[in-house]
Amino acid sequence: MPITILDYVKSVVGDKPLYTAEDCLTSGVDIIGGCQICGATIGCYNAYPATTGYWRCAGCIGQDGFATVADFTAHPSMANCPSCGNANIISETRITTSEHAEEYALECGDCGEVWQP
């Protein structure tokens, strides 16, 4: 079974009886998001980081997840802002393309840069 975003948060903040939104933000991830494939609302406890750089639900992760936190943090999909190089406060956002379709993108919490990996 692949790791969840919560597994990653635990690796950053340590073992605790309860994890908060602040723990997620300190780790550079959101507490809630959406599946890249089906759009389901997912929380850090049931969101799986995919090799594409986005989150996926259990039904959509398939073989695109990570077996360990070390695999996840070493993978090039671990986003760094192309503008300022930040890797700590990157979040998913939706953008409207020139064809008026909505797509997912990444946004830097430090400088505001938005990009698609």
DOLUMLUM-28952 format. One record per residue (C-alpha): x, y, z; residue in one letter. Coordinates in steps of 0.02 Angstrom, whole numbers. Layout:
N
+--------+--------+--------+------+
!     px !     py !     pz ! type !
+--------+--------+--------+------+
!      X !      Y !      Z !    A !
...
+--------+--------+--------+------+
***
This chain:
117
+--------+--------+--------+------+
!     px !     py !     pz ! type !
+--------+--------+--------+------+
!      0 !      0 !      0 !    M !
!     70 !    172 !    -44 !    P !
!    101 !    307 !     86 !    I !
!    -25 !    444 !    122 !    T !
!      6 !    629 !    143 !    I !
!    -20 !    601 !    330 !    L !
!    124 !    476 !    330 !    D !
!    233 !    615 !    258 !    Y !
!    171 !    740 !    389 !    V !
!    212 !    615 !    528 !    K !
!    389 !    600 !    460 !    S !
!    410 !    789 !    471 !    V !
!    327 !    831 !    639 !    V !
!    356 !    665 !    730 !    G !
!    242 !    542 !    816 !    D !
!     93 !    625 !    901 !    K !
!    -77 !    566 !    963 !    P !
!   -165 !    696 !    854 !    L !
!   -114 !    790 !    696 !    Y !
!   -181 !    964 !    659 !    T !
!   -197 !   1077 !    509 !    A !
!    -46 !   1170 !    577 !    E !
!     55 !   1009 !    569 !    D !
!     10 !    992 !    385 !    C !
!     51 !   1173 !    347 !    L !
!    216 !   1160 !    441 !    T !
!    256 !   1010 !    331 !    S !
!    216 !   1110 !    174 !    G !
!     55 !   1019 !    127 !    V !
!   -130 !   1058 !    137 !    D !
!   -247 !    963 !    253 !    I !
!   -379 !    939 !    117 !    I !
!   -373 !    928 !    -71 !    G !
!   -444 !    842 !   -222 !    G !
!   -402 !    686 !   -320 !    C !
!   -311 !    723 !   -482 !    Q !
!   -411 !    590 !   -576 !    I !
!   -590 !    588 !   -508 !    C !
!   -596 !    754 !   -414 !    G !
!   -652 !    674 !   -249 !    A !
!   -622 !    778 !    -94 !    T !
!   -483 !    696 !      7 !    I !
!   -395 !    737 !    170 !    G !
!   -215 !    709 !    216 !    C !
!   -261 !    541 !    295 !    Y !
!   -332 !    469 !    133 !    N !
!   -235 !    567 !      3 !    A !
!    -94 !    477 !    -85 !    Y !
!     47 !    577 !   -166 !    P !
!     66 !    522 !   -346 !    A !
!    222 !    523 !   -455 !    T !
!    135 !    659 !   -558 !    T !
!    154 !    782 !   -413 !    G !
!    -32 !    781 !   -370 !    Y !
!   -140 !    693 !   -243 !    W !
!   -249 !    544 !   -283 !    R !
!   -381 !    446 !   -188 !    C !
!   -363 !    261 !   -146 !    A !
!   -466 !    212 !   -298 !    G !
!   -359 !    312 !   -420 !    C !
!   -180 !    297 !   -354 !    I !
!   -147 !    131 !   -443 !    G !
!     40 !    104 !   -465 !    Q !
!     80 !    291 !   -461 !    D !
!    106 !    304 !   -272 !    G !
!    261 !    291 !   -162 !    F !
!    305 !    142 !    -53 !    A !
!    401 !    247 !     74 !    T !
!    416 !    428 !    129 !    V !
!    599 !    423 !     74 !    A !
!    544 !    374 !   -103 !    D !
!    420 !    518 !   -102 !    F !
!    541 !    653 !    -42 !    T !
!    677 !    594 !   -162 !    A !
!    563 !    595 !   -314 !    H !
!    574 !    742 !   -436 !    P !
!    385 !    766 !   -418 !    S !
!    421 !    843 !   -248 !    M !
!    381 !   1017 !   -308 !    A !
!    501 !   1163 !   -300 !    N !
!    439 !   1332 !   -356 !    C !
!    517 !   1372 !   -525 !    P !
!    525 !   1556 !   -476 !    S !
!    595 !   1559 !   -298 !    C !
!    647 !   1377 !   -270 !    G !
!    533 !   1356 !   -117 !    N !
!    478 !   1178 !    -81 !    A !
!    390 !   1206 !     85 !    N !
!    226 !   1294 !     46 !    I !
!    166 !   1223 !   -119 !    I !
!    -21 !   1194 !   -140 !    S !
!   -137 !   1134 !   -276 !    E !
!   -249 !   1259 !   -362 !    T !
!   -365 !   1260 !   -511 !    R !
!   -334 !   1368 !   -663 !    I !
!   -439 !   1405 !   -815 !    T !
!   -349 !   1367 !   -978 !    T !
!   -368 !   1461 !  -1141 !    S !
!   -499 !   1333 !  -1191 !    E !
!   -600 !   1382 !  -1034 !    H !
!   -570 !   1211 !   -957 !    A !
!   -514 !   1195 !   -776 !    E !
!   -352 !   1106 !   -739 !    E !
!   -246 !   1080 !   -584 !    Y !
!    -88 !   1180 !   -557 !    A !
!     33 !   1211 !   -414 !    L !
!     50 !   1376 !   -321 !    E !
!    194 !   1439 !   -214 !    C !
!    141 !   1508 !    -46 !    G !
!    295 !   1619 !    -38 !    D !
!    299 !   1710 !   -204 !    C !
!    128 !   1670 !   -280 !    G !
!    198 !   1585 !   -437 !    E !
!     73 !   1465 !   -520 !    V !
!    132 !   1326 !   -636 !    W !
!     89 !   1156 !   -705 !    Q !
!    219 !   1020 !   -679 !    P !
+--------+--------+--------+------+
***
